[in-house]
Amino acid sequence: MESNIATYQIEVLNEPFQFEENNCKQTVTVKTYVENKLVTKTKYGLVAKETIYNQLKNGEDINLTRCYVKDFSISEYKKSIEFEDLTHIELENFVAENAFFDCSLRTDFSYIDFKGVVKFNDTVFSHGNVSFYQCQFSDDSNVEFKNTEFGNGEISFQYVDFGNHDVLFGSSKFYGGLVSFVNANFRNGDALFKSVNFYDSKVKFHYAKFGNGNISFQKARFGSQTVDFRRVEFGSGRVDFRRAVFGNGYVTFDEAEVIEGKFNFRFTRFGTSDMSFKLVDFGDAEVLFEHVNFGKGQVSFSESSSKMLSFKGSRLDVFLDLTVKDARIIDLSDTVLRDIVDLKPLNHRVKIETLYLNGMRNLGRIIINWRKNNIKRLIKTQEETSFRQKAEQFNILKENFDLSGQYDDEDKAYIQFKRYELKADYQKAIRKGGLYLFKLPNYLFRWIIFDKMGLYATSPLRVLFSMIIVYVLFSLVYLVLPFMEVGGIVNSVGANDGLSYFQTCFYHSAITFLTIGYGDYYPTGFSRGVSVVEGWTGLFLMSYFTVAFVRKILR
């Protein structure tokens, strides 16, 4: 992160300076150095602060364009006219574009009610603190601080009311110290901090309020100090942090509120410290952390509420806490996970309606529970994914559960994976037609045998129950065939064992199904073909049962 701080060399010249309507008796040359290298050399007209005080006293508009002002202080002015420190001073128009404010301790604009135009574009506040504390700006014009430079001190916009027009800080620079917009009210205008560089400043916006306007920190750069947006009311405009760069400082949006619109962090880069979005109420806004590099710190959305929380295409090398209070959609598709994503309820109920995992490269671990998170519904309710994509997502979870030792959950995910895979194959055959239709019997066989009879070898009891049903059905077939005069069961040794024909059918079916084959009874007619089929079916189902049973035992 950049840390270069500008320093200035001031030289007063006894020569007149004229710029537009400003005529000054003396000229000030300001040389700007960065890392001891001369960057710029600019001339300004020297204006004494007493001159500005007299203009204020007379109610005149102030125009300090291309002027140099030393130690301006509205508090000092109020003392000169015997006003209390907390008294507000009304001022019509104040223009100080391309100006230079210098001070020994503080440049003070606090408690001013600006009634007209306010412009500080391209102005430099060189040293010390700058205060606009408790200022009130007009509803009739924008508040302009575009490309303004603030020195290494405390820059205070606390409790400022910016009115209902736009607030423009685009491309401004804050060279360290503290930048505070605590309790500032931006009302319904746009708040534009696009391309602002905060360098190594501690940035505080907590308790600030925004209305219906858009908020842009696009391409803003933050340093290695705390960035604090706690309990900010973001209103209903679009919040844009696209391509912003956060340094290694702690970032917090805890308990902030958003009404609607978009909360956009696309292509943003974070540093090595933690980021917290705990208890944030995103309202009906779409929250987009897409194609984001989260750096190395932990990221928490614990107990937050959102309509849509998207991390699509992001690189997740961090512990990501998604134990949200509620979210209609969480999208983790096309992400690369190298650490942990936590979705499992712990001390509070986690309510997620839809979860997207398609395209995820899971090189880490997802902490999730099949029952508590209701995973089947999370993926089933996806409206935009195909059967094949749903199958892929269940397969990702299956592999994740296997690595986590959650074998019961793995079986459930595996069943859904195979079911959606079968649905995708069937859908493809129907859509393409032609030779693909010859595969339909194969799909029917897979559905009946693999799914319905054994849940894809995940349930030995289900296979055993299926074996009993198949055995009974074959027994009933043997029982019916003699009445149709197409087959029967004959005693080969002439034994008089007292078995009724009903018992004989079930006995023959059992020794055939289990491939025992004593030979005391044999089939005739069509029963021979039925016996062959039953023998093969019994052998297959016993093998199926063995596979399912051993699979359970080995786990």
C-alpha positions, 0 to 999 in steps of 0.5 A: 500500500502506498505511504508516500506523504507530500511535504511542502516548502513555502516561499513568500515573494513581494510581488503581486499575483492575479488570478481571475478576479483575485488580486493579491499584493504578495505571491506564495510559491509552494514546492511539493516534495515526495520522498525528497523529490520535487513534484510540483511548483505552484504559485498562489496569491497570499490572502491574510485570514483577517481579510477573510474575517472582514468578508465574513463580517460583511456577509460577502461571498468568499472566493479564494480560488488560487489563494494561499491562506495561513491558519484560517479558523472560524473559532478565532473569527467567532471570538473576534466578534464575541460569539460563543464557540458552538454558535453557527455562522451563516455563509452564502458562497464559499469557493476555494478551488486550487487553493492552499490552506496552511496551518500550524495546528488546525484549519477550522471550518466548524459550525458553518451553515453554508447557504450557497455554493461550496467548492474546494476542488483541487485544493490542498490542506497541507499540515495539521488538522482540518475540521468541518465539524457540525457544518450544515451544507445547502440543499441547493448545490453540490458539496465539492472536494474533488481532487482535494489533498488533506495532510497528515492529521485529523480530518473531521467531517463529524456530525456534518449535514451534507444536504440533499445534493451530491457530495463529491470527493472523487480522486481526493487524497488523505495522507494519513492520520484520522479521517472521520465521517462519524454521524455524518448525514449525506441525505438523498444526494449521491456520495461519491468517493470514487478513486479516493486514496486514504493512504495510511489513514484510519477511516471512520464512517460509523453511525453515518447516514445515507438516503436515496442517493448512490454511494461510490467508493469505486477504485478507492484505496485504503491503507493498513489502519482500521476501516470502520463502517459500523452501524452505518445506514446505507439507505436505498441507493447503490453502494459501490466498492468495485475494484477498491483496494483494502490494505492490511487494516481491520475492516468492519461493517458490523450492524450496518443497514441497507434497504435495497439496491446493490451492495457491490464489491466486485473485483475488490482486493482485501489485505491480511487482516479480518473483515467483519459483516456481522449482524448486517441487515442487507435488506432487499439489496443484492450483495455481490462479492464476485471475483474478489481476492479476500487476502489472508484474514477471516471474513464473517457474515455471522447473523447477517440478513440478505436477499442474495449473497454472491461470491461467484468467481472469487478466490477463498483463501480465508476462513469464511463464516456464512452462519447467517441469520437468513439469506434467500440465496448464497452463491458460491459457484465458480469459487476456488476454496482453499480454506474453510466455509462455515455454513453449519448452525451453532448458537443460532438458526441458519436460514438459507433458501438456496445455495449454489455450488456449481463450478466450485473447486473445493480444495478446502472444507465446507462445514455444513450439515445435511439435516440442519442446513436442509441441503436437499432443499438448498440445491433442489430450489435452484431455478437457474441450474440444470440437472447436470449442475445439480448433480455436480453440486451434490458430488462436491458435497459428497466428496466434502463429507467423505473428507470430513468423516460425515459418512451418513451425510455423504451417503445422502449426497451421493444418492442425490448426485446419482439421481440428478445424474440419471435425470440429466441423462434421461433429459438428454436422451429425450431432447436428442431423440434418435439412437439416444432413445435406445438408452431409455431401458438402461435408465429404467433399469438404473432407476429401479435396481440401483435407486429404488432397490438399494439407494445406490448401495448405501442402504443394506437394509433397503437391499435386504427388504428388496430381496424379500419382496423379489423372493415373494413375487417369484414364489407367487409366480410359481403358485399362479403358473399351474392354474394357467397350465404353463408350468409347475414344480415337481418333486424329483425323488417322490418324497412324501414330505407333506408340503402343500403346493403353496409351501412347495412354491415358496420352498423352491423359490427360496433354494433357487433365489439363494442358489442352493439347489438341493435338487429335490424339486424341479420346475417344469414348463414355463417355470424353468425360465422363471427359475433361471431368472430368479437364480440370476436375480438372487445372485445379483441381489446377494452381491448387491447386499454384500457390497452395501453391507461391507461399505457400511462396515468399513466405515 
